[in-house]
């Protein structure tokens, strides 16, 4: 999935993980954490509320990396 106006990138890590994305330089850091996904119950509620079938989850956190934060 590529946000509008951005270059497509391939994520070689197939395991669930969080993406930390720098809004200044575009650096992406993979952050490994347990229990980062929504529960089955939460997904079912979202599906019902929006008449939508979820088949994948991703978490993106946007901010500034150490280098850009110091600028």
Long-range contacts (C-beta under 8 A, 24 or more apart in sequence): 1-58, 16-57, 18-59, 18-60, 18-61, 19-58, 19-59, 19-60, 19-61, 20-61, 20-63, 20-65, 21-60, 21-61, 21-62, 21-63, 22-63, 22-64, 22-65, 22-68, 23-62, 23-63, 23-64, 23-68, 24-64, 24-65, 24-68, 24-71, 25-65, 25-67, 25-68, 27-65, 27-67, 29-65, 31-61
